[in-house]
Amino acid sequence: MSRRATLSAFVLLAGFLPGEAMAQLRACRPAAIARPVAPAGASLGAPMLEPVPANPVQCRRGVSLRIGETTIWRCQAIPPDGEDLAEDAPEYAFLIERPGHDLQVLPDDLMAGRHRSFDVITIDLDGDGTPERVLAAWNGQGNGLGVNRWTIRVFDGDWKLIATLPDVSDWGDTSLVRAPAGRRGCDIAATSFVDSVNRQGVAGISFQARFHRLANGRLEEATDRPALARRYTFAFERQRTRHFDRSEAQEKGDIAAWLARARPATPR
């Protein structure tokens, strides 16, 4: 398929007007967004790594982020000389170190050694007055469209893992959006590029967001707001390219802006 055929007209779906879609994507205001700060002389591709706590996945060195009394480590597993990692062992990992608690180990995936490409967001997702933690970790960038792949993990305030959203595309600070009218809290926009066909029967690609809410301690798909999709046209491509060209964090998208012209997605 040619590039022009792939990047053709907008998806024409019945539903809300573009302005109505945008009204649903009011960005939340997190209590805090924390990201590891590179020391002088370090770079994303060659960070200065520190020794990590003893762990079962053979990580030796990594980068750290302190959140209150909790330290988050991102590290690479390095087996002893002459040995290989077990077939099912992760090559990278997150370690969550808390005084008086066992070390928490989470498998990770990472391209180009960019250990510092992650955020910890403190935000009240369910609107009960108690904040949760969202660990958003950049994993890598694909060829072609250059889609940034993220893993999003949601924890309660005591760092108990609630849910994991893998393979989220072009995650950004505006991926956390206010709940619809009549409901408190904030939702997570899980975004992806999907195949689509418009009303003229032309195949192409759309950027789609499906929304997840925290309810009764569980992360579930929000049934009170529609998934949104926007056709990936040449105009959208230019908008996305301009964003990444001028953005300081070049792996983060701008979900609210990109979906300003979105319409309800077709049901799965």
BELHU-V663180 format. One record per helix or strand of 3 or more residues. SS is the DSSP state (alpha for helix, beta for strand). FROM is the first residue (numbers start at 1). LEN is the number of residues. If there is no record, write none. Layout:
SS;FROM;LEN
SS;FROM;LEN
This chain:
alpha;3;4
alpha;18;6
beta;32;4
beta;59;9
beta;70;8
beta;92;7
beta;104;5
beta;118;6
beta;132;10
beta;148;8
beta;161;9
alpha;173;3
beta;176;3
beta;186;12
beta;203;13
beta;218;4
beta;228;4
alpha;234;13
alpha;255;4
